[in-house]
Amino acid sequence: MIGKICGTGSYVPVEYMDNHELSRTVETSDEWIRERTGIVKRHIAKEDTTVSMAVKAAKQALTDSELCEEEIDLLIVSTISSNVILPCTACEVQKEIHAINATCFDLNAACTGFLFAYNTAQAYIAAGMCKNVLLIGAECLSTLIDWKDRTTCILFGDGAGAVVLRAEKGNLYRTVSCSDGRKGTALTCDMGDYIKMNGQEVFKFAVRQVPEAIAGVLKENNLKEEDIAHFILHQANRRIVEAVARRMNVELDKFPMNLQEYGNTSSASIPLLLDEMNRQGKLKRGQKLILAGFGAGLSWGASVLEW
């Protein structure tokens, strides 16, 4: 058995901060940010929380899936920025949407979190442990940002994305998943502190490891680049996505991006993009996609998804 996506949803706060507004608080400019990141604005939660954003994205995904809440038997939330520790975010979402039959837990793998949550859900489905899974990536990163630190405050935004997986007959694709804690100091956030990042190290890591992970997952599944309709990368930085496309010698059109609107939303970025593409009719049944995540840990990986 394999989990097929049967519903998507997303939510971002109404409030946002564009580059011009940000330039009034730190020494930067719209041109400088666009050139180095591709980001134009980022949505900022003021009334919302990680839980409330996750709930809103989940409700959209359930509506799109045409499943009812009671049919969900596993609920995973990927987040590093929840407003709650106990109960976990997933249990808070369960309570709000009345998914009374779901086993719930959170997963923390930063920007690779949604990918690892997706792989976890596929393993549960393949083992026959569940049939319908609600996966959510939700982040309120504005609470972890020093708004006077130009290296981080220009990058991150808040939001949530969700997908529903339904068990169907099919073969499970092999995945590539990696971590290297020895290099974790490149991107950190200690308790009670703000996110700190060595941007150059993260960039070099991403443009080296992501193409290798994608090449590895293609080889593991006897696929070629031309078999893939879209490469859905974590939306961290336009330069990273462009560098990955160049290294793979694949046209940039196959690497959709929406980071200009949302910034880096960590574990929410992949499901946000999937929902946007789904609503725009850009995803067709039978298409093969590759999901690729990379970030703190350091962790990274790639998986094949058949739409």
Short mmCIF file of the C-alpha atoms (twelve columns), coordinates in Angstrom:
data_MODEL
# 
_entry.id   MODEL 
# 
loop_
_atom_site.group_PDB 
_atom_site.id 
_atom_site.type_symbol 
_atom_site.label_atom_id 
_atom_site.label_alt_id 
_atom_site.label_comp_id 
_atom_site.label_asym_id 
_atom_site.label_seq_id 
_atom_site.Cartn_x 
_atom_site.Cartn_y 
_atom_site.Cartn_z 
_atom_site.pdbx_PDB_model_num 
ATOM 1   C CA . MET A 1   0.000   0.000  0.000   1 
ATOM 2   C CA . ILE A 2   1.017   3.583  -0.615  1 
ATOM 3   C CA . GLY A 3   -0.418  6.888  0.558   1 
ATOM 4   C CA . LYS A 4   -1.826  9.074  -2.225  1 
ATOM 5   C CA . ILE A 5   -2.574  12.726 -1.631  1 
ATOM 6   C CA . CYS A 6   -6.320  13.239 -1.858  1 
ATOM 7   C CA . GLY A 7   -6.567  16.706 -0.340  1 
ATOM 8   C CA . THR A 8   -4.491  19.821 0.283   1 
ATOM 9   C CA . GLY A 9   -4.930  22.996 2.296   1 
ATOM 10  C CA . SER A 10  -3.000  26.022 3.490   1 
ATOM 11  C CA . TYR A 11  -3.258  29.155 5.556   1 
ATOM 12  C CA . VAL A 12  -1.149  32.282 5.990   1 
ATOM 13  C CA . PRO A 13  -1.894  35.279 8.202   1 
ATOM 14  C CA . VAL A 14  -3.491  38.287 6.555   1 
ATOM 15  C CA . GLU A 15  -0.801  40.605 7.916   1 
ATOM 16  C CA . TYR A 16  2.493   40.769 6.056   1 
ATOM 17  C CA . MET A 17  5.719   42.731 6.027   1 
ATOM 18  C CA . ASP A 18  7.222   43.631 2.671   1 
ATOM 19  C CA . ASN A 19  10.845  44.497 2.049   1 
ATOM 20  C CA . HIS A 20  10.221  48.236 2.092   1 
ATOM 21  C CA . GLU A 21  8.695   48.080 5.560   1 
ATOM 22  C CA . LEU A 22  11.520  45.860 6.777   1 
ATOM 23  C CA . SER A 23  14.099  48.334 5.485   1 
ATOM 24  C CA . ARG A 24  12.788  50.866 8.011   1 
ATOM 25  C CA . THR A 25  13.931  48.685 10.920  1 
ATOM 26  C CA . VAL A 26  17.198  47.157 9.634   1 
ATOM 27  C CA . GLU A 27  19.843  48.324 7.190   1 
ATOM 28  C CA . THR A 28  18.636  46.735 3.981   1 
ATOM 29  C CA . SER A 29  16.569  47.480 0.891   1 
ATOM 30  C CA . ASP A 30  13.981  45.847 -1.323  1 
ATOM 31  C CA . GLU A 31  16.553  45.521 -4.113  1 
ATOM 32  C CA . TRP A 32  19.152  43.946 -1.797  1 
ATOM 33  C CA . ILE A 33  16.723  41.342 -0.438  1 
ATOM 34  C CA . ARG A 34  15.262  40.458 -3.834  1 
ATOM 35  C CA . GLU A 35  18.688  40.053 -5.402  1 
ATOM 36  C CA . ARG A 36  20.013  37.760 -2.662  1 
ATOM 37  C CA . THR A 37  16.902  35.759 -1.760  1 
ATOM 38  C CA . GLY A 38  14.065  36.368 -4.217  1 
ATOM 39  C CA . ILE A 39  11.795  37.219 -1.288  1 
ATOM 40  C CA . VAL A 40  9.415   40.174 -1.616  1 
ATOM 41  C CA . LYS A 41  7.337   39.826 1.543   1 
ATOM 42  C CA . ARG A 42  6.581   37.502 4.420   1 
ATOM 43  C CA . HIS A 43  3.320   36.940 6.334   1 
ATOM 44  C CA . ILE A 44  3.435   37.611 10.074  1 
ATOM 45  C CA . ALA A 45  1.086   36.082 12.662  1 
ATOM 46  C CA . LYS A 46  -0.377  38.653 15.025  1 
ATOM 47  C CA . GLU A 47  -3.676  37.116 16.109  1 
ATOM 48  C CA . ASP A 48  -2.834  33.606 14.841  1 
ATOM 49  C CA . THR A 49  -0.709  30.926 16.524  1 
ATOM 50  C CA . THR A 50  0.999   27.828 15.190  1 
ATOM 51  C CA . VAL A 51  -1.978  25.765 16.374  1 
ATOM 52  C CA . SER A 52  -4.636  28.044 14.870  1 
ATOM 53  C CA . MET A 53  -2.829  28.167 11.510  1 
ATOM 54  C CA . ALA A 54  -2.445  24.381 11.521  1 
ATOM 55  C CA . VAL A 55  -6.152  23.977 12.246  1 
ATOM 56  C CA . LYS A 56  -7.181  26.245 9.370   1 
ATOM 57  C CA . ALA A 57  -4.905  24.461 6.891   1 
ATOM 58  C CA . ALA A 58  -6.138  21.076 8.146   1 
ATOM 59  C CA . LYS A 59  -9.791  21.991 7.657   1 
ATOM 60  C CA . GLN A 60  -9.107  23.035 4.076   1 
ATOM 61  C CA . ALA A 61  -7.262  19.797 3.339   1 
ATOM 62  C CA . LEU A 62  -10.052 17.694 4.827   1 
ATOM 63  C CA . THR A 63  -12.676 19.525 2.780   1 
ATOM 64  C CA . ASP A 64  -10.613 18.988 -0.361  1 
ATOM 65  C CA . SER A 65  -10.145 15.293 0.447   1 
ATOM 66  C CA . GLU A 66  -13.879 14.684 1.010   1 
ATOM 67  C CA . LEU A 67  -12.955 12.597 4.054   1 
ATOM 68  C CA . CYS A 68  -14.557 13.290 7.395   1 
ATOM 69  C CA . GLU A 69  -12.536 14.007 10.523  1 
ATOM 70  C CA . GLU A 70  -13.355 10.663 12.133  1 
ATOM 71  C CA . GLU A 71  -11.717 8.808  9.217   1 
ATOM 72  C CA . ILE A 72  -8.269  10.234 10.034  1 
ATOM 73  C CA . ASP A 73  -6.302  7.646  12.004  1 
ATOM 74  C CA . LEU A 74  -2.896  9.380  12.101  1 
ATOM 75  C CA . LEU A 75  -2.206  13.099 12.519  1 
ATOM 76  C CA . ILE A 76  1.352   14.441 12.349  1 
ATOM 77  C CA . VAL A 77  2.367   18.075 12.711  1 
ATOM 78  C CA . SER A 78  5.864   19.142 11.706  1 
ATOM 79  C CA . THR A 79  6.923   22.292 13.529  1 
ATOM 80  C CA . ILE A 80  9.801   23.940 15.382  1 
ATOM 81  C CA . SER A 81  7.821   26.966 16.539  1 
ATOM 82  C CA . SER A 82  4.675   25.819 18.276  1 
ATOM 83  C CA . ASN A 83  2.963   27.972 20.879  1 
ATOM 84  C CA . VAL A 84  2.397   24.810 22.956  1 
ATOM 85  C CA . ILE A 85  4.712   22.132 24.316  1 
ATOM 86  C CA . LEU A 86  2.211   19.971 26.160  1 
ATOM 87  C CA . PRO A 87  -0.163  18.822 24.785  1 
ATOM 88  C CA . CYS A 88  1.622   18.561 21.452  1 
ATOM 89  C CA . THR A 89  0.467   20.646 18.510  1 
ATOM 90  C CA . ALA A 90  -1.045  17.612 16.790  1 
ATOM 91  C CA . CYS A 91  -3.261  16.849 19.803  1 
ATOM 92  C CA . GLU A 92  -4.406  20.470 19.907  1 
ATOM 93  C CA . VAL A 93  -5.310  20.252 16.217  1 
ATOM 94  C CA . GLN A 94  -7.108  16.950 16.831  1 
ATOM 95  C CA . LYS A 95  -9.192  18.588 19.543  1 
ATOM 96  C CA . GLU A 96  -10.176 21.515 17.335  1 
ATOM 97  C CA . ILE A 97  -11.114 19.492 14.237  1 
ATOM 98  C CA . HIS A 98  -12.624 16.539 16.174  1 
ATOM 99  C CA . ALA A 99  -10.390 13.887 14.592  1 
ATOM 100 C CA . ILE A 100 -11.235 11.615 17.508  1 
ATOM 101 C CA . ASN A 101 -9.790  8.407  16.042  1 
ATOM 102 C CA . ALA A 102 -6.351  9.769  15.188  1 
ATOM 103 C CA . THR A 103 -3.045  8.965  16.839  1 
ATOM 104 C CA . CYS A 104 -1.242  12.291 17.138  1 
ATOM 105 C CA . PHE A 105 2.338   13.439 17.489  1 
ATOM 106 C CA . ASP A 106 4.673   16.268 16.474  1 
ATOM 107 C CA . LEU A 107 7.868   15.939 14.471  1 
ATOM 108 C CA . ASN A 108 10.798  18.379 14.673  1 
ATOM 109 C CA . ALA A 109 13.213  18.363 11.751  1 
ATOM 110 C CA . ALA A 110 13.067  22.065 10.834  1 
ATOM 111 C CA . CYS A 111 12.976  22.736 7.097   1 
ATOM 112 C CA . THR A 112 13.191  19.016 6.295   1 
ATOM 113 C CA . GLY A 113 10.337  18.307 8.700   1 
ATOM 114 C CA . PHE A 114 7.469   17.952 6.265   1 
ATOM 115 C CA . LEU A 115 9.479   15.588 4.072   1 
ATOM 116 C CA . PHE A 116 10.343  13.389 7.063   1 
ATOM 117 C CA . ALA A 117 6.704   13.497 8.215   1 
ATOM 118 C CA . TYR A 118 5.606   12.414 4.733   1 
ATOM 119 C CA . ASN A 119 8.056   9.503  4.812   1 
ATOM 120 C CA . THR A 120 6.849   8.537  8.291   1 
ATOM 121 C CA . ALA A 121 3.236   8.505  7.133   1 
ATOM 122 C CA . GLN A 122 4.124   6.328  4.137   1 
ATOM 123 C CA . ALA A 123 5.862   3.843  6.444   1 
ATOM 124 C CA . TYR A 124 2.778   3.658  8.691   1 
ATOM 125 C CA . ILE A 125 0.529   3.090  5.684   1 
ATOM 126 C CA . ALA A 126 2.836   0.466  4.140   1 
ATOM 127 C CA . ALA A 127 2.901   -1.392 7.467   1 
ATOM 128 C CA . GLY A 128 -0.898  -1.449 7.598   1 
ATOM 129 C CA . MET A 129 -0.965  0.653  10.765  1 
ATOM 130 C CA . CYS A 130 -3.250  3.340  9.325   1 
ATOM 131 C CA . LYS A 131 -5.278  4.222  6.236   1 
ATOM 132 C CA . ASN A 132 -5.871  7.965  6.293   1 
ATOM 133 C CA . VAL A 133 -3.221  10.438 7.430   1 
ATOM 134 C CA . LEU A 134 -3.384  14.175 7.970   1 
ATOM 135 C CA . LEU A 135 0.046   15.807 7.622   1 
ATOM 136 C CA . ILE A 136 0.591   19.429 8.578   1 
ATOM 137 C CA . GLY A 137 3.612   21.714 8.421   1 
ATOM 138 C CA . ALA A 138 3.005   24.813 10.555  1 
ATOM 139 C CA . GLU A 139 5.393   27.528 11.674  1 
ATOM 140 C CA . CYS A 140 5.240   30.817 13.547  1 
ATOM 141 C CA . LEU A 141 8.867   31.723 12.939  1 
ATOM 142 C CA . SER A 142 8.317   35.417 13.629  1 
ATOM 143 C CA . THR A 143 8.416   34.516 17.341  1 
ATOM 144 C CA . LEU A 144 11.956  33.109 16.936  1 
ATOM 145 C CA . ILE A 145 13.439  36.000 14.961  1 
ATOM 146 C CA . ASP A 146 15.597  38.854 16.163  1 
ATOM 147 C CA . TRP A 147 14.123  41.626 14.035  1 
ATOM 148 C CA . LYS A 148 17.381  43.570 14.289  1 
ATOM 149 C CA . ASP A 149 19.409  40.708 12.781  1 
ATOM 150 C CA . ARG A 150 19.532  41.289 9.033   1 
ATOM 151 C CA . THR A 151 20.876  37.809 8.307   1 
ATOM 152 C CA . THR A 152 17.653  36.150 9.515   1 
ATOM 153 C CA . CYS A 153 14.797  38.641 9.728   1 
ATOM 154 C CA . ILE A 154 14.654  39.113 5.949   1 
ATOM 155 C CA . LEU A 155 14.154  35.398 5.363   1 
ATOM 156 C CA . PHE A 156 11.447  33.892 7.501   1 
ATOM 157 C CA . GLY A 157 7.649   34.000 7.530   1 
ATOM 158 C CA . ASP A 158 4.644   32.339 9.165   1 
ATOM 159 C CA . GLY A 159 2.096   29.929 7.719   1 
ATOM 160 C CA . ALA A 160 0.788   26.379 7.506   1 
ATOM 161 C CA . GLY A 161 0.185   23.765 4.837   1 
ATOM 162 C CA . ALA A 162 -1.550  20.401 5.044   1 
ATOM 163 C CA . VAL A 163 -2.164  17.286 2.977   1 
ATOM 164 C CA . VAL A 164 -4.335  14.220 3.457   1 
ATOM 165 C CA . LEU A 165 -2.911  10.844 2.441   1 
ATOM 166 C CA . ARG A 166 -5.242  7.928  1.698   1 
ATOM 167 C CA . ALA A 167 -4.022  4.334  1.459   1 
ATOM 168 C CA . GLU A 168 -4.272  2.842  -2.027  1 
ATOM 169 C CA . LYS A 169 -2.800  -0.172 -3.754  1 
ATOM 170 C CA . GLY A 170 0.657   0.563  -5.081  1 
ATOM 171 C CA . ASN A 171 4.367   0.168  -4.549  1 
ATOM 172 C CA . LEU A 172 6.192   2.324  -2.012  1 
ATOM 173 C CA . TYR A 173 8.936   4.480  -3.495  1 
ATOM 174 C CA . ARG A 174 12.378  4.387  -1.925  1 
ATOM 175 C CA . THR A 175 13.515  7.566  -0.221  1 
ATOM 176 C CA . VAL A 176 16.783  9.340  0.568   1 
ATOM 177 C CA . SER A 177 17.040  10.763 4.091   1 
ATOM 178 C CA . CYS A 178 20.211  12.121 5.698   1 
ATOM 179 C CA . SER A 179 21.413  14.016 8.762   1 
ATOM 180 C CA . ASP A 180 24.797  15.293 9.927   1 
ATOM 181 C CA . GLY A 181 24.704  16.680 13.454  1 
ATOM 182 C CA . ARG A 182 28.396  17.542 13.286  1 
ATOM 183 C CA . LYS A 183 27.496  20.513 11.098  1 
ATOM 184 C CA . GLY A 184 24.466  21.586 13.088  1 
ATOM 185 C CA . THR A 185 26.058  24.822 14.294  1 
ATOM 186 C CA . ALA A 186 25.342  26.363 10.877  1 
ATOM 187 C CA . LEU A 187 21.696  26.893 11.877  1 
ATOM 188 C CA . THR A 188 20.642  26.940 15.536  1 
ATOM 189 C CA . CYS A 189 18.030  28.187 17.969  1 
ATOM 190 C CA . ASP A 190 18.621  27.636 21.670  1 
ATOM 191 C CA . MET A 191 15.787  27.704 24.201  1 
ATOM 192 C CA . GLY A 192 14.809  31.295 24.918  1 
ATOM 193 C CA . ASP A 193 17.012  32.631 22.123  1 
ATOM 194 C CA . TYR A 194 16.608  33.561 18.460  1 
ATOM 195 C CA . ILE A 195 17.441  31.691 15.248  1 
ATOM 196 C CA . LYS A 196 21.093  32.118 14.297  1 
ATOM 197 C CA . MET A 197 22.412  31.153 10.892  1 
ATOM 198 C CA . ASN A 198 25.650  31.019 8.959   1 
ATOM 199 C CA . GLY A 199 24.117  31.839 5.602   1 
ATOM 200 C CA . GLN A 200 27.144  30.934 3.486   1 
ATOM 201 C CA . GLU A 201 27.503  27.520 5.116   1 
ATOM 202 C CA . VAL A 202 23.799  26.755 4.699   1 
ATOM 203 C CA . PHE A 203 23.923  27.832 1.054   1 
ATOM 204 C CA . LYS A 204 26.961  25.676 0.263   1 
ATOM 205 C CA . PHE A 205 25.403  22.714 2.070   1 
ATOM 206 C CA . ALA A 206 22.097  23.011 0.218   1 
ATOM 207 C CA . VAL A 207 23.455  23.405 -3.309  1 
ATOM 208 C CA . ARG A 208 25.771  20.431 -2.791  1 
ATOM 209 C CA . GLN A 209 23.517  17.976 -0.963  1 
ATOM 210 C CA . VAL A 210 20.125  18.592 -2.583  1 
ATOM 211 C CA . PRO A 211 21.191  17.630 -6.142  1 
ATOM 212 C CA . GLU A 212 22.933  14.553 -4.724  1 
ATOM 213 C CA . ALA A 213 19.801  13.557 -2.790  1 
ATOM 214 C CA . ILE A 214 17.616  13.999 -5.859  1 
ATOM 215 C CA . ALA A 215 20.047  12.010 -8.009  1 
ATOM 216 C CA . GLY A 216 20.061  9.322  -5.342  1 
ATOM 217 C CA . VAL A 217 16.288  9.026  -5.112  1 
ATOM 218 C CA . LEU A 218 15.986  8.895  -8.901  1 
ATOM 219 C CA . LYS A 219 18.523  6.074  -9.030  1 
ATOM 220 C CA . GLU A 220 16.855  4.189  -6.161  1 
ATOM 221 C CA . ASN A 221 13.556  4.212  -8.067  1 
ATOM 222 C CA . ASN A 222 14.922  3.668  -11.589 1 
ATOM 223 C CA . LEU A 223 13.697  7.078  -12.723 1 
ATOM 224 C CA . LYS A 224 15.207  9.863  -14.820 1 
ATOM 225 C CA . GLU A 225 14.852  13.637 -14.590 1 
ATOM 226 C CA . GLU A 226 12.494  13.635 -17.569 1 
ATOM 227 C CA . ASP A 227 10.096  11.335 -15.669 1 
ATOM 228 C CA . ILE A 228 9.515   14.083 -13.088 1 
ATOM 229 C CA . ALA A 229 6.897   16.760 -13.744 1 
ATOM 230 C CA . HIS A 230 7.914   19.089 -10.904 1 
ATOM 231 C CA . PHE A 231 10.729  19.311 -8.377  1 
ATOM 232 C CA . ILE A 232 9.157   20.687 -5.186  1 
ATOM 233 C CA . LEU A 233 12.007  22.067 -3.082  1 
ATOM 234 C CA . HIS A 234 11.856  23.634 0.344   1 
ATOM 235 C CA . GLN A 235 11.364  27.333 -0.335  1 
ATOM 236 C CA . ALA A 236 14.400  28.847 1.358   1 
ATOM 237 C CA . ASN A 237 16.086  31.064 -1.207  1 
ATOM 238 C CA . ARG A 238 15.674  31.593 -4.937  1 
ATOM 239 C CA . ARG A 239 19.430  31.393 -5.456  1 
ATOM 240 C CA . ILE A 240 19.492  27.926 -3.903  1 
ATOM 241 C CA . VAL A 241 16.694  26.661 -6.154  1 
ATOM 242 C CA . GLU A 242 18.379  28.135 -9.223  1 
ATOM 243 C CA . ALA A 243 21.741  26.616 -8.271  1 
ATOM 244 C CA . VAL A 244 20.166  23.171 -7.798  1 
ATOM 245 C CA . ALA A 245 18.492  23.384 -11.211 1 
ATOM 246 C CA . ARG A 246 21.804  24.365 -12.851 1 
ATOM 247 C CA . ARG A 247 23.734  21.555 -11.185 1 
ATOM 248 C CA . MET A 248 21.114  19.060 -12.316 1 
ATOM 249 C CA . ASN A 249 20.996  20.584 -15.818 1 
ATOM 250 C CA . VAL A 250 17.193  20.759 -15.579 1 
ATOM 251 C CA . GLU A 251 15.166  23.735 -16.771 1 
ATOM 252 C CA . LEU A 252 14.141  26.102 -13.984 1 
ATOM 253 C CA . ASP A 253 10.483  25.903 -15.066 1 
ATOM 254 C CA . LYS A 254 10.313  22.477 -13.417 1 
ATOM 255 C CA . PHE A 255 11.186  24.045 -10.049 1 
ATOM 256 C CA . PRO A 256 8.087   25.990 -8.955  1 
ATOM 257 C CA . MET A 257 8.588   28.746 -6.391  1 
ATOM 258 C CA . ASN A 258 6.347   30.875 -4.201  1 
ATOM 259 C CA . LEU A 259 8.953   32.100 -1.702  1 
ATOM 260 C CA . GLN A 260 8.592   35.612 -3.092  1 
ATOM 261 C CA . GLU A 261 5.182   35.739 -1.396  1 
ATOM 262 C CA . TYR A 262 5.846   33.865 1.840   1 
ATOM 263 C CA . GLY A 263 9.579   33.818 2.529   1 
ATOM 264 C CA . ASN A 264 11.048  30.763 4.223   1 
ATOM 265 C CA . THR A 265 8.260   29.079 6.203   1 
ATOM 266 C CA . SER A 266 10.388  26.065 7.190   1 
ATOM 267 C CA . SER A 267 8.295   22.884 7.425   1 
ATOM 268 C CA . ALA A 268 5.244   24.682 6.011   1 
ATOM 269 C CA . SER A 269 6.894   25.597 2.714   1 
ATOM 270 C CA . ILE A 270 6.445   22.342 0.773   1 
ATOM 271 C CA . PRO A 271 2.767   21.768 1.659   1 
ATOM 272 C CA . LEU A 272 2.034   25.472 1.052   1 
ATOM 273 C CA . LEU A 273 3.451   25.125 -2.446  1 
ATOM 274 C CA . LEU A 274 1.648   21.838 -3.090  1 
ATOM 275 C CA . ASP A 275 -1.683  23.384 -2.115  1 
ATOM 276 C CA . GLU A 276 -1.084  26.445 -4.271  1 
ATOM 277 C CA . MET A 277 -0.240  24.299 -7.289  1 
ATOM 278 C CA . ASN A 278 -3.216  22.024 -6.620  1 
ATOM 279 C CA . ARG A 279 -5.649  24.947 -6.464  1 
ATOM 280 C CA . GLN A 280 -4.174  26.366 -9.675  1 
ATOM 281 C CA . GLY A 281 -4.715  23.056 -11.485 1 
ATOM 282 C CA . LYS A 282 -0.999  22.512 -12.109 1 
ATOM 283 C CA . LEU A 283 -0.922  18.997 -10.637 1 
ATOM 284 C CA . LYS A 284 -2.348  16.134 -12.712 1 
ATOM 285 C CA . ARG A 285 -3.100  12.577 -11.632 1 
ATOM 286 C CA . GLY A 286 -0.277  10.217 -12.498 1 
ATOM 287 C CA . GLN A 287 2.407   12.901 -12.481 1 
ATOM 288 C CA . LYS A 288 5.556   12.113 -10.555 1 
ATOM 289 C CA . LEU A 289 6.968   14.828 -8.320  1 
ATOM 290 C CA . ILE A 290 10.077  14.975 -6.212  1 
ATOM 291 C CA . LEU A 291 9.931   16.577 -2.785  1 
ATOM 292 C CA . ALA A 292 13.273  17.778 -1.412  1 
ATOM 293 C CA . GLY A 293 13.916  19.295 2.001   1 
ATOM 294 C CA . PHE A 294 17.053  20.684 3.612   1 
ATOM 295 C CA . GLY A 295 17.838  22.632 6.745   1 
ATOM 296 C CA . ALA A 296 18.806  22.605 10.407  1 
ATOM 297 C CA . GLY A 297 20.267  19.464 11.819  1 
ATOM 298 C CA . LEU A 298 21.797  19.494 9.367   1 
ATOM 299 C CA . SER A 299 19.199  17.272 7.691   1 
ATOM 300 C CA . TRP A 300 18.156  16.769 4.087   1 
ATOM 301 C CA . GLY A 301 16.471  14.294 1.784   1 
ATOM 302 C CA . ALA A 302 14.271  13.627 -1.225  1 
ATOM 303 C CA . SER A 303 11.210  11.510 -1.956  1 
ATOM 304 C CA . VAL A 304 9.164   10.595 -5.013  1 
ATOM 305 C CA . LEU A 305 5.481   11.415 -4.920  1 
ATOM 306 C CA . GLU A 306 2.974   10.186 -7.489  1 
ATOM 307 C CA . TRP A 307 0.075   12.576 -7.726  1 
# 
